[in-house]
Amino acid sequence: MNLGLGIDTGGTYTDSVIIDFDSGRVLAKAKALTTRYDLSVGIANSIDNLGEFDASKIKLVSASTTLATNSIVEGKGARACLIGIGYDKDTLYNYGLGDSFPIKEVRLINGGHDIQGHEIKPLDIESLQKSILETKGVVDAYGISAYGGVRNPSHEIKAREMVKELAGLPVICGHELTSSLNSIRRAITVAFNARLVPVIKELLTSIKDVLHDRGIKAPLMVVKGDGHIVSDEFAMERPVETILSGPAASITGASYLSSAKTGIVVDMGGTTTDIAIIRDGIPDVRLEGAMVGGWRTSIRAADIHTSGLGGDSHITIDRSGKINLTPKRVIPLSLASANYEEMIDELERLAQREWTTYLVGPTDFLIRMKEANHYALSDNEKAILDMLGDRPKSSYSLSVDLDLLHPALLNTTSLEEHGILARIGLTPTDILHAEGTYSKWNSESARIASEIYARHLGIGYKEFISYMKEKVIDKLSTEILSKIIADEIDTDVNFDSKLCSILLEKILGKSIVPNLELKTSVKIPIIAIGAPVSSYFPKVASQLGAELIIPEHAEVANAIGAITGSIIETVDILIDPIYSPAGLVCYTVHTPIDKVDFKDLPSAVAYAEKVAGNLARERAIQAGAGKQLDVRIQRTDETATPAEGYGNTDFLLSSHIKATAIGKPDIIEQ
C-alpha cells in the first residue's frame, strides 16, 4: 500500500489527510488550529489528530502553505539584496521601488540589453564585485534582474556566478523565474524571492523535523500558486512561486474530489472565501502575474477572486444600529468559550445590560496572544495588557476595570494589528452553532450572543439566525456573480450603482420592483468546498440557478489538492524575425540560456522546440518528477497583413514556442 500525506495550512485551520495512491481513497482526515506564531506546531497537531497509521507506508508528503503570502503582506522576511542591471534609479522610484519597497539593499549596475537581445552597455564587473563584497555580510540572499534579461540572460548569468563565488549565498535570476518582459515586475519578483528563501527554508526544515519525529521518511513536496507541486529543494530555491498556494490547492482538490472538468470552485474557509473557474480540470491562470501585498509580481498563479467572508468574519453593529458582516477575522465565541468556560457567565451578565452603544460589539471579548517585548506601548496599552493577564475579558468589563467612561476608549487597534491581542466576537460559525447545525465548539455562548443581537434588532432568536444566514448566502451569491461577470469582461465588478443594486436584489429574490422578475441560470456547476458549505450553498445554487456539487471530504479539499497535484513545468521561447529596409535579416531565438540567430525559420523553430522541450523536462525532474514525462510542444505565430502594394503574403511578427512537461512525483510512478 502506497500512502500520501497532504497538509494545508489555512488562515484558521491546518488540515491533513492520508490518501491511498493505489485506490485514490481518503483513509483519514483531521484538522487543528493554525498556529501563526509557528506553523509547524499546527501541522504537528493536525497530523497527530489523524489517529494511528503506519508511517512506513507514507511514500510522499505534500504541503500548501500561507507563509510566503503572509510574509509579503506583513512585510516580513529575511535580509535581501536586489541587484538591478541596466535599471534607471528614477524609473524604479516612479514605479514604487523606493522608500516603501521592503528590500532596502538595492544595487544598480550598468549593463542590460534591448528587446532584441543586443547589449545596451557592457556589464560593469567592477561595480558588481564591489556591491557583492559590500553586502555579503549584511544580507541572507540575492535577487538579480537585468534589463532585457529575458531576451539575453548573459549579464544575469555572469552576475549569478559572481555572487556564488564571492558571497556563497542563495541567488536567483529573473530569467529563471519568468519570461515576462516587464522589467519592474521581474525586479519585484526576484527581490521577494531573495527575501523569502531563508523563511521558507526554516519552515520546510521544521516540517521535516515534525515528519521525522513521527517516523515519516517520505519526500516533501510543496504546492505552487498555480496548483502544481514541486520538491522542497525546488521550493527553497524559488519560494516566491509558492505565493497563493493555499487557494490553488483548494482548486486542485475540488477538481479531484468532484471529477468535474469545468465549474466554479468556491472554497469557504475561516478567513476568506476563494472563487476560481476551472476548465478541463485546470484553473485559469492570471497571465499578468499574482498580486500580493499590493505588489504585482511576474509569478503565474491561479486566477482567484478572494472575498473577506469566512466562518470567522466579525458580525458587528454600525453607528446607525445596522448589523453588518465585516471582512475582519475574529475568534468565534463558540471556539473561545470552549477553552474559557467563564465566558458563559460573562455573556449572561452582558445579556442583562441594555446595550446602547454601537462603537463596540455587545459581545466582544479580548484575549492576549503573545508578549509585547519589542513594542513601544502607550500607558493605556500597558494597562490593558496588565489587566487582561492570560484570560479573556469582555470589552465592557475591561473598560470598567480600567475606570474608562466607555469601552470605545480602550483603543486596542495597534495591539490587535501586531497580533498581541486578538478579538473574540460573534461570527457565522457561531450562528451555525446557535442553530444547531454545527456543534464542534460551545453552542451556549453562541446562543446567548445571538439572543443579545436579536433583542437589538427587535426580532426573535430564530428569526435572527435566519436573518444572518440570509446575509451570508446573499454575500456568497454576489461574489460568485462578480467572478463570473469579471471573467467574461476582464475587469473587476461592483454593484454600487442604483440600477445594478436593484437588479442584484431581484436576482437574490428580494421583493422590490414587484412588476419585474429576474432569474439567473449559471451554466457551469458550483463546486463548494470547506467545512460550512452544506449550510449555505443549497440556497446559493438555487438563487443562481446552478447545479451544486458538494463532494465528499469537501472540508479538507485543500489538503487533498496538495497531495494529488501534478508536476507541470513550462518553458516559453520567443522567435523574433529581424527586418531591415532590404528585407529579412535573420530569425533570433531568445531562450533562457542563450540568444541564437538563424537564417531560416524551420531551423529557428527546430532549435527553439528542442531547447524548450529539454528545459521543460529538466525543470520538471528538478521539481521532483519521475522520468515518465509527457512533454507537449505548442507553437503560436503572430502575423500581419502588409499594406496595399506591398505584396499579398502575411509576414511574421513573432513566433512563440511553449513546452509543457507534465508528470507525477517519482515515488508515485514507482
C-alpha positions in Angstrom: 0.0 0.0 0.0 1.4 3.4 -1.0 0.0 6.3 1.0 0.3 10.0 0.7 0.1 12.7 3.4 -1.4 16.0 2.3 -1.2 19.1 4.5 -2.8 22.6 4.1 -2.1 25.5 6.5 -5.1 27.8 6.2 -5.7 31.1 7.9 -7.7 29.4 10.6 -7.2 25.6 10.4 -4.4 23.3 9.3 -5.9 20.3 7.5 -4.2 16.9 6.9 -5.3 13.8 5.0 -4.0 10.4 4.2 -4.8 9.1 0.8 -4.2 5.7 -0.8 -2.5 6.3 -4.1 -3.5 2.9 -5.4 -7.2 3.3 -5.0 -7.5 7.1 -4.7 -9.5 6.8 -1.4 -9.2 9.1 1.6 -8.3 7.0 4.5 -8.1 9.6 7.3 -8.6 13.3 7.7 -8.1 15.8 10.5 -8.0 19.5 11.5 -6.1 21.6 14.0 -6.0 25.3 14.7 -3.3 27.1 12.6 -0.6 28.4 14.9 0.5 31.6 13.2 3.5 32.1 15.5 4.9 28.8 14.3 3.1 27.0 11.5 4.9 23.7 12.2 3.1 23.4 15.6 -0.4 23.4 13.9 0.9 21.0 11.3 2.1 18.6 14.1 -1.2 18.8 15.9 -3.1 18.1 12.7 -1.0 15.1 11.8 -1.4 13.7 15.4 -5.2 14.2 15.1 -5.2 11.7 12.1 -5.0 8.8 14.6 -2.7 5.8 14.2 -1.2 5.0 10.8 1.8 3.1 9.6 4.4 5.8 8.9 6.5 3.5 6.8 3.6 3.3 4.3 3.7 7.1 3.7 5.6 7.5 0.4 5.0 11.2 -0.2 4.1 14.3 1.7 2.9 17.5 0.1 2.0 20.8 1.8 0.4 24.0 0.8 1.4 27.0 2.9 0.3 30.5 3.5 3.8 31.5 4.7 5.1 33.2 1.5 1.9 35.2 1.0 1.7 36.2 4.7 5.4 37.2 4.7 4.9 39.6 1.8 1.6 41.0 3.1 3.0 41.6 6.5 6.3 43.0 5.3 8.3 40.2 6.9 11.2 38.2 5.5 15.0 37.8 5.5 17.6 40.4 4.6 17.9 40.5 0.8 19.8 42.4 -1.9 18.4 43.2 -5.3 21.0 43.7 -8.0 19.4 45.6 -10.8 21.5 45.6 -14.1 20.7 48.4 -16.6 17.9 49.9 -14.5 17.3 53.6 -14.1 17.0 54.8 -10.5 14.3 57.3 -11.2 12.2 54.7 -13.1 12.4 52.3 -10.1 11.3 55.1 -7.8 8.4 56.1 -10.1 7.1 52.5 -10.0 7.2 52.3 -6.2 10.6 50.7 -5.7 11.7 53.5 -3.4 11.3 54.1 0.3 8.2 51.9 0.6 9.9 48.9 -1.1 10.6 46.3 1.7 14.1 45.5 0.2 16.5 48.1 1.4 19.7 46.8 -0.2 19.2 47.8 -3.9 22.3 48.0 -6.0 22.1 49.3 -9.6 24.8 48.2 -12.0 25.5 49.4 -15.6 24.6 46.8 -18.3 21.5 45.3 -19.8 20.1 44.5 -23.2 17.4 45.9 -25.5 14.2 43.9 -26.5 16.1 42.3 -29.4 18.8 41.0 -27.0 21.5 43.4 -28.1 23.8 44.7 -25.4 23.0 48.3 -24.4 26.0 48.7 -22.1 28.7 46.3 -21.1 28.2 44.7 -17.6 30.1 46.8 -15.1 32.1 44.0 -13.5 34.0 46.3 -11.1 30.8 47.8 -9.6 29.2 44.4 -9.4 32.1 43.0 -7.5 32.1 45.9 -5.1 28.3 45.6 -4.5 28.6 41.9 -3.7 31.5 42.4 -1.3 29.8 45.3 0.5 26.6 43.3 1.1 27.7 39.7 1.6 27.9 40.2 5.4 24.7 42.2 5.5 22.1 40.1 3.6 21.0 36.5 3.5 20.2 36.1 -0.2 20.3 37.9 -3.6 18.0 38.5 -6.5 19.3 39.6 -9.9 17.3 41.2 -12.6 18.8 42.7 -15.7 17.0 45.0 -18.1 16.2 42.8 -21.2 17.3 39.8 -19.3 14.6 37.5 -20.7 15.9 38.4 -24.3 19.5 37.8 -23.4 20.3 36.4 -19.9 24.1 36.7 -20.2 24.5 39.6 -17.8 22.3 37.9 -15.2 24.2 34.6 -15.6 27.5 36.3 -15.1 26.2 38.2 -12.0 24.9 35.0 -10.6 28.2 33.3 -11.0 30.0 36.2 -9.2 27.5 36.1 -6.3 28.1 32.4 -5.8 31.8 32.8 -6.0 32.2 35.9 -3.8 29.3 35.6 -1.3 28.3 31.9 -1.4 24.7 32.8 -0.7 21.3 31.8 -2.3 20.8 33.7 -5.6 18.1 33.6 -8.3 17.8 35.4 -11.6 14.8 37.0 -13.3 15.1 34.8 -16.4 14.9 31.7 -14.2 11.5 32.7 -12.7 9.7 34.3 -15.6 9.7 35.1 -19.3 7.8 38.3 -18.7 9.3 41.4 -20.5 8.1 43.7 -17.7 11.4 44.7 -16.0 9.7 46.2 -12.9 7.7 43.1 -12.1 10.7 40.9 -12.7 12.7 43.1 -10.2 10.0 42.8 -7.6 9.7 39.1 -8.1 13.4 38.3 -7.7 13.6 40.7 -4.7 10.8 38.9 -2.9 12.2 35.6 -3.8 15.5 36.5 -2.1 13.6 37.8 0.9 11.7 34.5 1.2 14.5 32.0 0.8 15.5 31.7 4.4 11.9 32.0 5.6 10.7 29.1 3.5 13.8 27.1 4.3 13.1 27.4 8.0 9.5 26.3 7.6 10.3 23.3 5.4 13.1 22.2 7.7 10.8 22.4 10.7 8.1 20.4 8.8 10.7 17.7 8.0 11.6 17.6 11.7 7.9 17.1 12.5 7.7 14.3 10.0 11.0 12.7 11.2 9.7 12.7 14.8 6.7 10.7 13.7 8.8 8.2 11.7 7.8 9.6 8.3 10.7 9.5 5.9 8.9 10.4 2.6 10.0 13.1 0.3 8.3 16.5 0.9 6.6 18.4 -1.9 5.2 22.0 -1.9 2.2 23.5 -3.8 2.9 26.4 -6.1 0.5 29.3 -6.8 -0.7 27.7 -10.0 -1.7 24.5 -8.1 1.2 22.4 -9.3 3.7 20.8 -6.9 7.4 20.9 -6.6 10.1 19.3 -4.4 11.1 21.0 -1.2 14.5 21.8 -2.7 12.9 23.5 -5.6 10.6 25.5 -3.3 13.5 26.6 -1.2 15.3 27.9 -4.3 12.1 29.6 -5.7 9.9 30.3 -2.7 8.1 33.2 -4.4 6.4 30.6 -6.7 4.6 29.3 -3.6 2.5 32.5 -3.1 -1.2 31.8 -3.1 -0.5 28.1 -2.9 -3.3 27.5 -0.4 -6.2 28.7 -2.6 -4.5 26.9 -5.6 -4.5 23.6 -3.6 -8.2 24.0 -2.9 -9.0 24.2 -6.6 -6.9 21.1 -7.4 -8.7 19.3 -4.5 -12.1 20.3 -5.7 -11.4 19.1 -9.2 -10.1 15.8 -7.9 -13.0 15.1 -5.5 -15.8 16.2 -7.8 -14.3 14.7 -11.0 -15.7 17.8 -12.7 -13.7 19.2 -15.6 -15.4 22.6 -15.7 -17.0 24.5 -12.9 -16.9 27.4 -10.4 -14.9 26.3 -7.3 -15.9 28.1 -4.1 -13.7 27.5 -1.1 -15.3 28.9 2.1 -12.8 28.9 4.9 -12.5 30.6 8.2 -10.9 33.8 7.0 -11.9 34.2 3.3 -13.9 32.7 0.5 -11.9 32.0 -2.6 -13.6 31.6 -6.0 -12.0 30.3 -9.2 -13.1 28.8 -12.5 -11.7 25.5 -13.8 -11.7 24.4 -17.4 -10.6 20.9 -18.4 -9.8 20.3 -14.7 -7.2 23.1 -14.7 -7.7 26.5 -13.0 -7.5 29.7 -15.1 -4.1 31.4 -14.6 -3.7 35.1 -14.1 -1.4 36.0 -17.0 -0.3 39.4 -15.7 1.1 37.8 -12.6 -0.1 37.4 -9.0 -0.8 40.5 -6.9 0.3 40.1 -3.3 0.5 42.7 -0.6 -0.1 45.5 -3.1 2.8 44.4 -5.3 2.3 42.9 -8.8 4.8 40.0 -9.4 5.6 38.0 -12.6 4.6 34.7 -11.0 2.0 32.5 -12.7 -0.8 31.9 -10.2 -4.4 30.7 -10.3 -6.9 33.4 -11.2 -8.7 33.6 -7.8 -11.2 36.0 -6.6 -10.9 36.4 -2.8 -13.7 37.8 -0.6 -13.3 38.7 3.0 -16.1 36.4 4.0 -15.5 33.4 6.1 -16.7 31.4 9.1 -14.7 33.8 11.4 -16.0 37.1 9.8 -17.0 39.6 12.6 -20.7 40.4 12.9 -20.9 44.0 14.2 -23.4 46.8 14.7 -22.6 50.1 12.9 -23.3 53.6 14.1 -26.7 53.6 12.6 -27.6 50.4 14.5 -27.4 48.2 11.4 -25.9 44.7 11.7 -23.0 44.1 9.3 -21.0 41.1 8.2 -17.4 42.5 8.1 -14.2 41.1 6.5 -12.3 41.3 9.8 -11.4 37.9 11.2 -12.0 37.3 14.9 -12.0 34.3 17.1 -15.6 32.8 17.3 -17.2 33.0 20.7 -18.1 29.3 20.5 -14.4 28.4 20.0 -13.0 30.7 22.7 -15.6 29.7 25.3 -14.8 26.0 24.7 -11.5 26.8 26.3 -12.6 29.5 28.7 -15.9 28.5 30.2 -16.1 31.6 32.4 -17.0 33.5 29.2 -20.5 32.0 29.5 -21.1 33.7 32.9 -19.8 37.0 31.5 -22.1 36.7 28.4 -25.1 36.1 30.8 -24.2 39.3 32.6 -23.9 41.2 29.3 -27.3 39.9 28.3 -28.8 41.7 31.3 -27.5 45.0 30.1 -29.3 47.5 27.9 -26.7 48.0 25.2 -26.9 51.5 23.7 -23.5 52.0 22.0 -22.7 50.9 18.5 -18.9 51.6 18.8 -18.0 48.3 20.4 -19.7 44.9 19.8 -22.0 44.0 22.6 -20.5 40.5 22.9 -16.8 41.3 22.0 -14.0 39.9 24.2 -10.2 40.5 24.1 -7.5 37.9 24.8 -3.8 38.2 25.0 -1.9 36.2 22.3 1.8 37.0 22.8 4.2 39.1 24.8 4.9 42.7 23.7 8.6 42.7 24.5 9.8 44.5 21.4 6.9 47.0 21.0 6.7 50.6 22.3 3.5 50.7 24.3 1.4 53.6 25.5 0.3 53.8 29.1 -3.2 52.8 28.1 -1.9 49.7 26.2 0.2 48.7 29.1 -2.7 48.9 31.5 -4.9 46.8 29.1 -2.3 44.1 28.9 -1.7 44.1 32.7 -5.5 43.8 33.3 -6.0 41.0 30.8 -3.4 38.6 32.1 -3.9 35.2 30.4 -7.7 35.1 30.4 -10.2 36.7 28.0 -12.3 39.6 29.2 -15.3 41.4 27.6 -14.7 44.9 26.3 -17.3 46.1 28.7 -15.7 44.5 31.8 -12.2 45.6 30.7 -13.3 49.2 30.4 -15.0 49.1 33.8 -11.8 47.6 35.4 -9.7 50.4 33.9 -12.2 53.1 35.0 -12.9 54.2 31.4 -16.1 56.0 30.7 -16.7 54.0 27.6 -15.5 50.7 26.1 -14.5 52.5 22.9 -11.8 54.3 24.9 -9.9 51.0 25.2 -8.1 51.8 21.9 -6.7 48.3 21.1 -6.3 48.8 17.4 -2.4 48.8 17.4 -2.3 45.8 19.8 -4.6 43.8 17.5 -2.8 44.8 14.3 0.5 43.5 15.8 -1.1 40.2 17.0 -0.5 41.0 20.7 -4.3 40.9 21.3 -7.0 39.1 19.5 -10.7 40.0 19.4 -13.3 37.4 20.1 -16.8 38.1 18.7 -19.9 36.8 17.0 -19.3 35.1 13.7 -21.1 33.0 11.1 -19.5 30.0 12.8 -21.4 31.0 16.0 -24.6 31.4 14.0 -24.4 27.7 12.9 -23.6 26.7 16.5 -26.7 28.6 17.7 -28.8 27.0 15.0 -27.6 23.5 16.0 -26.3 22.6 12.5 -22.7 22.7 13.7 -21.5 21.6 17.2 -17.7 21.4 17.2 -17.3 24.0 20.0 -19.5 25.6 22.7 -23.0 26.3 21.4 -24.2 28.0 24.6 -22.1 31.1 24.1 -23.3 31.4 20.5 -26.9 31.1 21.7 -26.6 33.9 24.3 -24.8 36.3 21.9 -27.4 35.7 19.2 -30.1 36.5 21.7 -28.4 39.8 22.5 -28.2 40.7 18.8 -31.8 39.6 18.2 -33.1 41.8 21.0 -31.2 44.7 19.5 -33.0 44.2 16.2 -36.3 43.7 17.9 -36.8 40.2 16.4 -36.9 36.7 17.7 -33.9 34.4 18.3 -34.7 32.0 15.4 -35.6 34.9 13.1 -32.1 36.4 13.8 -30.4 33.1 12.9 -32.3 33.1 9.6 -31.5 36.7 9.0 -27.8 36.2 9.5 -27.7 33.1 7.3 -29.5 35.0 4.6 -26.8 37.7 4.7 -24.1 35.1 4.3 -26.0 33.5 1.4 -26.6 36.8 -0.4 -22.9 37.8 0.0 -21.8 34.4 -1.4 -24.2 34.7 -4.4 -23.0 38.3 -5.1 -19.3 37.3 -5.0 -19.9 34.4 -7.4 -21.8 36.6 -9.8 -18.9 39.1 -9.6 -16.4 36.4 -10.5 -18.5 35.1 -13.4 -19.0 38.6 -14.9 -15.4 39.7 -14.3 -14.2 36.6 -16.0 -16.2 37.5 -19.2 -15.4 41.2 -19.3 -11.9 41.0 -17.9 -12.3 43.7 -15.3 -13.4 43.9 -11.7 -17.1 44.2 -11.0 -19.1 46.2 -8.4 -22.8 46.7 -7.9 -22.7 50.2 -6.5 -24.9 51.9 -8.9 -28.6 52.1 -8.1 -29.7 50.1 -11.2 -27.2 47.4 -10.5 -28.2 47.2 -6.9 -31.9 46.8 -7.8 -31.2 44.1 -10.4 -29.0 42.3 -7.9 -31.7 42.4 -5.3 -34.2 40.9 -7.7 -31.8 38.1 -8.6 -31.4 37.3 -4.9 -35.2 37.1 -4.6 -36.0 40.3 -2.8 -39.5 41.8 -3.1 -38.6 45.2 -4.6 -40.0 46.4 -8.0 -42.9 43.9 -8.0 -43.5 44.2 -11.8 -40.0 42.9 -12.5 -38.9 39.3 -12.2 -35.3 38.2 -12.9 -33.9 34.7 -12.9 -30.3 33.7 -13.5 -29.0 30.4 -14.9 -25.4 29.7 -14.3 -24.3 27.2 -17.0 -21.5 25.5 -15.1 -21.7 23.8 -11.7 -20.8 25.3 -8.4 -18.3 23.1 -6.6 -18.4 24.1 -3.0 -15.7 23.1 -0.5 -15.0 24.0 3.1 -16.4 22.9 6.4 -19.6 25.1 6.4 -20.7 24.9 2.8 -23.7 22.5 3.3 -25.3 25.1 5.5 -25.3 27.8 2.8 -24.8 26.6 -0.7 -28.0 24.7 -1.5 -29.7 28.1 -1.2 -26.9 29.9 -3.1 -27.2 27.4 -6.0 -31.0 27.8 -6.0 -30.7 31.6 -6.2 -28.2 31.5 -9.1 -29.9 28.6 -11.0 -26.8 26.5 -10.8 -26.1 22.8 -10.3 -24.4 22.3 -6.9 -21.6 19.8 -6.2 -20.5 19.3 -2.6 -18.0 16.5 -2.9 -17.3 14.0 -0.1 -14.4 15.3 2.1 -15.1 18.9 1.0 -14.0 20.2 4.4 -10.4 19.0 3.7 -10.2 19.6 -0.1 -7.2 21.9 0.3 -5.1 19.1 1.8 -6.3 16.6 -0.8 -5.3 19.1 -3.5 -1.9 19.3 -2.0 -1.2 15.6 -2.3 -3.0 14.9 -5.6 -1.4 17.7 -7.6 0.8 17.1 -10.6 4.2 18.5 -11.5 3.9 20.8 -14.5 6.7 23.0 -15.8 6.5 25.2 -18.8 9.2 27.0 -20.8 8.4 29.8 -23.3 10.8 30.8 -26.1 10.4 33.7 -28.5 11.5 33.6 -32.1 11.9 37.2 -33.3 12.2 38.0 -37.0 14.7 40.8 -37.6 13.9 43.0 -40.6 15.8 45.8 -42.4 14.7 48.1 -45.3 16.2 45.5 -47.6 14.1 42.6 -46.1 14.5 39.8 -43.6 17.9 39.7 -41.9 17.5 36.7 -39.6 15.4 34.9 -37.0 16.6 35.4 -33.4 15.8 32.8 -30.9 15.6 34.1 -27.3 16.0 31.2 -24.8 16.5 31.2 -21.0 20.1 30.1 -21.6 21.2 32.0 -24.8 20.4 34.0 -27.9 21.0 32.5 -31.3 20.4 33.8 -34.9 19.2 31.6 -37.8 18.9 32.4 -41.5 15.7 30.3 -42.0 12.5 29.8 -39.9 12.5 26.0 -39.9 16.0 25.9 -38.3 15.0 28.5 -35.7 11.8 26.6 -34.8 13.6 23.3 -34.6 16.2 24.8 -32.2 13.6 26.5 -30.1 11.5 23.4 -29.8 14.5 21.3 -28.8 15.7 23.7 -26.2 12.2 24.4 -24.8 11.4 20.6 -24.5 14.8 19.8 -22.9 14.5 22.7 -20.4 10.9 21.8 -19.5 11.9 18.2 -18.9 14.9 19.2 -16.8 12.8 21.6 -14.7 10.1 19.0 -14.1 12.7 16.5 -13.0 14.3 19.1 -10.8 10.9 19.8 -9.3 10.6 16.1 -8.3 9.0 14.4 -11.3 9.9 10.9 -12.4 11.2 10.2 -15.9 7.8 9.3 -17.3 7.0 12.8 -18.5 4.6 13.9 -21.1 6.3 16.8 -22.9 4.0 18.9 -25.2 5.2 21.5 -27.7 2.9 24.3 -28.9 3.7 26.9 -31.5 1.8 30.2 -31.9 2.6 32.7 -34.7 1.7 36.3 -34.8 1.4 37.7 -38.3 0.4 40.9 -40.0 -1.1 41.7 -43.4 1.1 44.1 -45.5 -0.4 47.4 -46.7 -1.7 47.6 -50.3 1.1 47.5 -52.8 3.5 45.6 -50.6 2.5 42.1 -51.5 -0.3 39.6 -50.7 1.5 37.4 -48.2 1.2 37.9 -44.5 4.6 38.4 -42.8 5.7 37.0 -39.4 5.9 39.3 -36.4 6.9 36.7 -33.9 6.7 33.0 -33.1 6.2 31.7 -29.6 7.2 28.2 -28.7 5.8 26.7 -25.4 7.0 23.4 -24.0 5.0 21.9 -21.1 6.3 18.9 -19.2 3.7 17.0 -17.1 4.4 14.3 -14.6 4.0 12.8 -11.2 6.5 12.6 -8.3 9.0 9.8 -8.8 7.7 7.9 -5.8 4.1 7.7 -7.2 5.4 6.4 -10.6 7.1 3.5 -8.8 
